[in-house]
């Protein structure tokens, strides 16, 4: 083993590294492809195999590896190799031995030796350190800080001692903040300032893996910074956080849960469309049957109710936007019903033929009215093909509003015969029709009602137990 490792000493690595091509970009696709393939052939040059890493870490931790041996400079590649049979044992997680190694490296660097490969191996170990692999989190953080400090302190001498820097070290100075204390604070602020592409470039340049301390720290720092802001600032930065959750998807569910809970504490909880669309894309709809393992089930009652209210608010906004001609009354109605949106327990649109064609022809509407999460009903029996109806419930009270000239009908429990879940609804006054109450007492809120008269309308709603 020692013979094999000895052959992979610093001189060999230096030779291989000097043979690597310099950074190269070409607009000619075939030329660029040839360059990339050439670089790839050198990518793992000089790196040792997993079984060799294990043997190297084992010898060092057992005290049988001579540090004067050139093989000791490869220990950085074995930082996180577990040699424990039952309990996890790594070089990184062994404070005494880890300090011994860094002290030895420091002595060589201070003596003017070219220790590029040893430093590069430790740098890779730093970037690949994953807290999830260590039970003792405080120990992990302690060791990570010791390693970071060593890399930061020795980097100037590494450059000074080298006759020519290795190809794989070309990005260190470009992202030198990664070696500074608490680097996640710098990159978190960069991300929240809208410079996320710079962070993405960092990850790409240094090949930072998804499972490592960098993403966890960036996620925690960014979430903590934003959720503690005032409502307006929080909402302003919310799109940046959603981009971050895409970049570190392993934290997405937790991140969305925290963001929903924070939003539910906002004074104004009305719909934030980018957030709702993101939630639908990754979690589906909060309305209807929720499987036991649905992330929606992890929310507090207030958080889940807010998400559901966004579903109903979307239906309300679209319904009143379908009004043709004078839209003033439609906007007044929308404003009034939005004041009750947090109490709405179900909502559904019944559309005439004109609106049905509109939904089928517009991809955005087709997505919103997906039959599996937000089905619409066909509205039949009206003389106008542009007629549409909004069916919503608040508690046990059913409210039917029409977009054209037919007023609003409010039904208490047990006073109607139609089925609000039916795929077809009828805009008729006979039994089973949405206006069946008309023949008995007329519309609950007549056509001529002034929807700006909020005090009167609230008194009317209170008669139905809605406040």
N, C-alpha and C positions, 0 to 999 in steps of 0.2 A: 504493500500500500504506500509506504513512504517513498518508494522508488517512483511509483506512478505520479504521486503528487509533486515530488521533487522536480519532475520533468515539466510540470506546469507552473514553473516559478515566474518571477517578475520579468526576467529577460525574455521569456517566450511570449508573454502577454504584450510586452512592449513591441516586440517584432511584429506580432499579428496586428496590433492596433495601428502601427505606422503604415501597415499595408492597406488599411481601409481607405476608401475614397473619401474625399472631403464632401461637405454638404453641397448638393447639386440640384438644380432645378432647370427643367427645359420645357419649352412649349411644344416640342416635338414628342408625341405620345410614345412612339416606338423607342426613341432614345431614352426617355424618362423611364420606361418600363425596363429597359436593359440595365439602367443604372440601379433601379430599385432591386432587381434580381441579384445584382452583384453585391449590393449592400447586405441583402438577406443572407447571402452565403457566409458572410463574416459575423452575422449577428450573435451567434452563440460561440464564437471562437474562444477557446481557452476556458470555457465554463465546465465545471465538473458535473458528473452525473449524480442523481439523487442518492444512489448507494454510496458514492464516494463522499458526498456531503455528510451522510449519516456517520460513516466511519471517522471522518475528520472531526466532527463535533463530539463523538463519543471519546476519541482519544484525548481531545483537549480537556473535556470535562472530567475525565478520569485521571488527568495529570500525566498521561503517557506520551503526549506530543511535545517535541522539543520546539520551543518558540524560535530558536535560531534557524530552524528548518524553513526553507522557502515555502513549504506547504502551508505554514501558519498564515501566510498572506491571503490564503483562500478562505479563511474562516468566516469572512463576511457573508459568503454564499450559504453558510450553514447556520446563520443566526437563529432561525425559527424551526430548525429541524428537531423534531421530538425524538429523544433517545430513551425516554422513560418507558418502562414496561406497563405499569399501571398508572402512575402519576406523571403528568406532563413535565418533562425536563428539557429545557432548551438553553442554549448559550445566552440568548437575549434575556431569558428569565432567571438567570443565575448571576446575581449582582457581583459577587466576589470575582468569579471567573471573567465576567464581562469587563469589569474594571481592569483586571490584569491584562486582558487583551488590548484594550484601548491605551493603557499605559505603555505597553510594549510598542504599539504603533506610533504613539506620540514620541517616544525616544528615537525611533528610526527617522521619523519626519524631521525632528529637531536636529538630527545629525546630518541632514541634507540628503538623505536617501530618496530616491524616486519611488514613492509608495502609491502610485496612481491606481494600480489594480486593487490593492487592499482598500483604499479609500472608496473607489467606485463600488466595490462589493458591499461595503457598509452603507453607502448611499442608496443602493438598490434595496438593501435590507430595511433601511429607514422608510422608504416609500412603500414597501410591501408589508409593513407591520400592521397586523390585523388584531384589534382588541378583542374580537370575538373568540380568538384562539387561546385567550388567557383568562383563567378564572379570577385571578387577583388583579382587579382593574387598577388599583392604586400602584401596584408594582409595575404594571405595564406603562402607565403614564410616567412614572419615575424613570424607567429605563429608556423610554422614548426621548425624554428630555435630555438625559445624559448623552445619548447618541447624537441628538440634534446639536447640542452644544459642542461636542467633539468635532463634528463635521464643519460647523461654522468656524470654529477656532483654527482648524488645520487647513482649511481650503486655500488661504493665501500662500501658505508654505508648499502645498501640493503643486500649485502653479509655478512657484518659484523654483522648486527642485526639479521640475520636468524639463527635458530638452524640447519636448513637443507633447501637447496634450492629447490624450486618447480621444478618438472619435466620439465615444459614448459620453464624454464629459462636456461636449460642445454646448449643451443647454443649461449647464449649472448657473453660469453668470446671468443668463437671460431670465432665470427664475430664482434669483438669489434670495428673494423674500421667503422662500420655502425653508431656508436655513435659519431664519430669524426667530426669535422667541414668539410663541403663539401665532404662527403664520396664518392660521385659519381666520383670525380677525381681519387681516389684510385682504385675504381673498374673498371673505364673506362680504366686506364692504364693496369690493370691486364688483361682485356679482349683483348686489342690490343696487349699485349705481348704473346697472344696465350694461356692464362690460363683461357679461358672461362668456363671450367668445374668447376673451383672453384666458379665462380659467380653463375653458375647454381646450385651448391650444396648449396650455401647461400640461394638462392631463395627457394629451396626445404626444407631446414632445417627450415627456418623461415616462410614458407608458404606466401611469398610475392605475392600479387595478380597482375595480368597483368595491371590493371588500378590503378596506384598509382604513386607517385612522383619519386620513385626509377627508374622505367623504362624510364620515360620521361627525367630525369636528365642524366641517363646513355647514352641514345640515343643522346641527344643534345651535351653532353661533347665529346662523341666519334666522332660524325660527325664533330664538330668544329675542333677537334684536327687533323683529317685526311685530310679534304678538304683544309686545309691551308699548307699542306706539299708540298715539291717539287714533281714533277711528279713521279719519281722512287719510292720514299717512299710511296706516295699515292697508287700507283698500288700494291706495296708489301703488304699493310695492307688492301686492298680491300676485300679479302676473309674473313678476320676477321669481317669486317663490315657486310657482307652478313649473317654471322652466327648470328650476333647481331639482324639483321632485322627478322630473323626466331624466335628469342627468344622474341622479342617485336613486334609482327606482326601488332599491331594497328598503328605502325609508319612506316610500310613497304613502302607504296606508297610514302610518303613524303621523306623517306630516299632514295629510288631509284631515285626519281626525282632529289634530290640534288647531288647524286653520278654521274648520267648521265651528269648533267650540268658541274660538276667539270671535268669529263673525257673529255668532249668536249673542254675544255680549255687546254688539254695536247698538247704538241708539236707533239707527236706521237699518233695519234688517231686510229691506227690499232687495229684490233680485239683482245679483251681480253676474251678468250673463257669462263672461269668460270662466268664472269659477264653476257655475252650474254645468256648463258644457264639458268642462274637464272632469267633473264628478260623474256625469252620465257616461263619459267615455271609459272611465276606469272602474266605476262602481256600479253602473247601471242606475235604474230609477229607485228612489226611496219609497215610492208609492206602490201599494199592492203587496203581494206575497214576498217575503224576504227569507231566503234560505238561512238555515241556522248559522252557517259560516260567513254570512254576508257582513262586510265591514260596517254596513249601516247599523248593525246591531250593537256595535261598540260605542256608539254615540250616546250622549246624555239625552234625556227627553227633550230638552230645549233645543239642542243641536239638530236632532232628527226632525222635530216639528218645523224648524226653520227651513230645512232642506225640502220638506214636503210643501211648505208654503210657496217656495220658489216654483215648484211644479204647477201649483194652482195659479200663481201670479202670471206665469207664462201663458197659460190658457186664457186668462182674463185679457192680457195685453193683446194677444193675437185676435181674440174674438172682437174686441172693440176696434181694432185696426182694420177689420174687414168691412167696416161701415163705409159705404160709398156716399158721395155728396157731402153735405154739411156734417162735419165730425164733432162739432162742439158738444152736442148732447152725449155722444159716445164717450168723449174724454171726461165729461162730468161724471158719467156713470162709473167709468174706470176709476177715477179718483175716489169716489165714494166707496166702492167695493174693496179697493186696496186697503182701506182702513180696517177691514175685517179679515184680511187675507190670512192672518195668523190663526183664525178660528175655522177656516174652511177645511172640511174633512174630506171632501171629494169634489171633483170638477170634471166636466166633460162637455165637449162641443158636439152639437148636432148640426150638420152642415147641409145646405141646399146644394143643388147640382153645380152652380157656379163656383162656390168655394171648394167643393170636392175636387173639381178639375184643377183649381189653383194648387191645392195640397199635392196632388199627384204630379204636377209639372214642376214644382220647386223643390230642389233637393233639401234645402234647409227645413222646409215645412214637413217633408216626408220623414226627415230624421226626428223632428220634434213629435210628430204624431205616429210614431212607430206603433203598429198594432199590439205589440207585446208589452209596451209600457205606457202608452197614452192613446188608446184607440178613440176614433171619432165615430159618431153615429150618423146615419143618413137621415136627413130631415125631409119628410114627405107630407103631402096634403096641403101645402101652402100655394097660393096663387102666384107668388113670385119665386123665381128660381134663385134670387139673391137673398132670400130669407135664411137666417141662421139663428140658432138658439144656444144659450149657455145654460147648462144644468149644473147646479152646485148645491152642496149641502153644508149647513152649519149646525152641528149637533144633529138633531132629528128633523130639522126644518129643511125643506127642499125649496130652492129658489130657481125659477125659470125666467130668464130675460131674453127678449127677442131684439134682434138688431134693427128691425124695421116695423114701426107703426103698430105694435101690438102690446105695449106695456110690459109690466113685470108681474109675475105670478108667484105668490109665496104660499106654500102648502105645509101645514103642520102634519105631524106624524099621523098616519091613518086617514088622511083626507084626500088621497089621490089613488088612482088605480093603475097608472103607467109604471113601467119598470125602468128605473134610471140607467140600468146596465144594458138595456136592449140595444142591438145593433141598428135598429130602425126606430125613429121617433116620429110622431105625427103632430103637426102644428094645427090641431083641430080642437073644437070645443066639446066634442062628444066624449063618451067614456073611453078612457085610455089615451086621450090626447093631452098634450102638454098644456092646453088652455081649457081643460075640462071645468075648471073653476069659474070660467067666464059666465056660463049659463046660470050660475047660482048667485054670484055676487060681483061679477066683473073682475077686471084686473086689480090686483092688490095695490099696484102703483100704476096709475093711468098714464096714457101717452103724454098728456099735457103737463105732467108733473115737472116742476122746476128742480133739477137735480143739483142745483147750487144751494138749495134750501136745506143745508145739512142738519140744522137743529130739528126741523120737522121730520126728516127722514130717519133720524136717530130715534126719535120718539116712536115712530111707526115700527121700527125694528125691535124696540124694547117690548112691544106688545106680543112679540113672538119669542120673547126670552133671549133676545140677542142684544148684547150691550157692547 
